[in-house]
Amino acid sequence: MRLLLQRVSEASVTIADQEKSRIGRGMLILLGIEREDETADIEWLVGKVLSLRIFEDPDGKMNLSLLDVGGEALIVSQFTLHARVKKGTRPSFERAARPERAIPLYEQFLAAFAAGLGKPVGSGEFGAMMQVGLINDGPVTIWLDSRNRE
């Protein structure tokens, strides 16, 4: 499971000219699910993201987590995070999980994140063409991969 998180002042998802989700200060999380992913990947990523100290304290240092600042989260499925471009110029997405596997894991991730955050999270719609808007705060952008826990 891979995710790209961005600290945001605000973020939103629009589908077919209808706004589906909007958040204020918090994180926009793009989530890519791989064929081999399982519940353990969700547990590790949710725990790591909720505890990441990427928000500034009163002294301007990144010492506070999303929980510390009472922030919000918007989580959007993004199979293209598993693109491989080793051969040619057309990305291959063979590592991305098929919908029948990915959708339940995406829904589990949303539920686990909301439970850990203690409030609902915004989301996109799996498989939909979405427009994602954001105001990146910092900018702060972090890449995490449950298979490469650096």
C-alpha positions in Angstrom: 0.0 0.0 0.0 1.3 3.4 -1.0 0.2 6.8 0.0 1.1 10.3 -0.7 0.0 12.7 1.9 0.0 16.5 1.7 -0.5 18.9 4.6 -3.3 21.2 3.5 -5.1 24.3 4.5 -8.1 22.9 2.6 -8.9 20.2 0.1 -11.9 18.9 -1.9 -13.1 16.2 -4.3 -15.6 16.9 -7.0 -17.2 14.3 -9.2 -19.3 15.2 -12.3 -19.5 18.8 -11.2 -20.8 17.9 -7.7 -18.6 18.4 -4.6 -18.4 15.1 -2.8 -16.0 16.1 0.1 -14.3 19.1 1.5 -12.0 19.5 4.5 -10.2 22.4 6.2 -6.8 22.2 7.8 -5.4 18.7 7.8 -4.2 16.1 5.3 -5.1 15.1 1.8 -4.1 11.4 1.4 -3.8 9.7 -2.0 -4.0 5.9 -1.4 -2.8 3.3 -3.8 -3.6 -0.4 -3.1 -1.4 -3.2 -4.4 -2.4 -6.8 -5.1 -0.6 -8.2 -2.1 -1.9 -5.6 0.4 -3.7 -6.8 3.5 -5.1 -5.5 6.8 -1.5 -5.3 8.4 -0.6 -2.7 5.8 -3.7 -0.6 6.8 -2.8 -0.9 10.5 0.8 0.2 9.9 0.0 3.1 7.6 -2.9 4.5 9.7 -0.8 4.4 12.9 2.1 6.0 11.2 0.1 8.8 9.5 -1.9 9.7 12.6 1.3 10.0 14.6 3.4 11.9 12.0 4.4 15.3 13.5 4.1 17.5 10.5 2.1 20.4 11.9 3.8 23.4 13.4 3.8 24.1 17.2 3.7 27.7 18.5 7.5 27.9 17.9 7.1 27.1 14.2 8.6 23.6 14.5 6.9 20.5 13.0 6.1 18.9 16.4 2.4 18.2 16.2 0.4 15.4 14.7 -3.0 15.5 12.9 -4.5 14.4 16.2 -2.7 17.1 18.2 -4.1 19.9 15.9 -7.6 18.4 15.6 -7.2 18.3 11.8 -9.3 16.7 9.2 -8.5 14.1 6.5 -9.6 13.6 2.9 -8.6 10.1 1.5 -8.8 9.5 -2.2 -8.1 6.1 -3.9 -5.2 6.5 -6.5 -4.2 3.3 -8.3 -1.7 5.3 -10.4 0.6 5.4 -7.4 1.6 1.9 -8.4 2.6 2.9 -12.0 5.7 1.3 -13.4 7.5 3.1 -16.2 10.6 0.8 -16.6 9.7 -0.1 -20.1 8.5 2.3 -22.8 6.5 5.4 -22.1 3.1 4.1 -21.2 2.8 3.4 -17.5 1.9 -0.2 -16.4 -0.5 -0.6 -13.5 -0.1 -4.4 -13.1 0.8 -4.1 -9.4 -2.4 -2.3 -8.5 -5.1 -4.4 -6.9 -8.2 -5.2 -9.0 -11.4 -3.5 -7.7 -12.8 -6.6 -6.1 -9.8 -6.6 -3.8 -9.1 -2.9 -3.6 -12.5 -1.6 -2.7 -12.9 -3.6 0.5 -9.3 -2.6 1.5 -10.0 1.1 0.7 -13.2 1.0 2.8 -11.3 -0.7 5.7 -8.6 2.1 5.4 -11.3 4.8 5.6 -12.9 3.2 8.6 -9.6 2.6 10.4 -8.5 6.1 9.8 -11.8 7.6 11.0 -11.7 5.5 14.1 -8.1 6.5 14.9 -8.9 10.2 14.2 -12.1 10.1 16.2 -14.2 11.7 13.5 -15.4 11.1 10.0 -13.0 11.5 7.1 -13.8 12.8 3.6 -13.3 10.5 0.7 -13.4 10.3 -3.0 -15.3 7.6 -4.9 -13.4 4.5 -6.0 -13.1 4.3 -9.7 -14.7 7.6 -10.5 -13.1 10.4 -12.5 -12.4 13.0 -9.8 -11.1 16.5 -9.6 -9.1 17.0 -6.5 -8.4 20.5 -5.3 -6.0 21.5 -2.6 -4.1 24.3 -1.0 -0.8 22.6 0.0 0.4 24.1 3.4 4.1 24.4 3.5 4.3 22.7 1.1 4.6 19.5 3.1 4.3 16.3 1.0 5.4 12.8 2.2 5.5 9.4 0.5 4.9 6.2 2.5 4.9 2.6 1.3 4.0 -0.2 3.6 6.3 -2.5 1.7 9.3 -0.2 2.1 9.0 1.2 5.7 11.7 3.8 5.6 
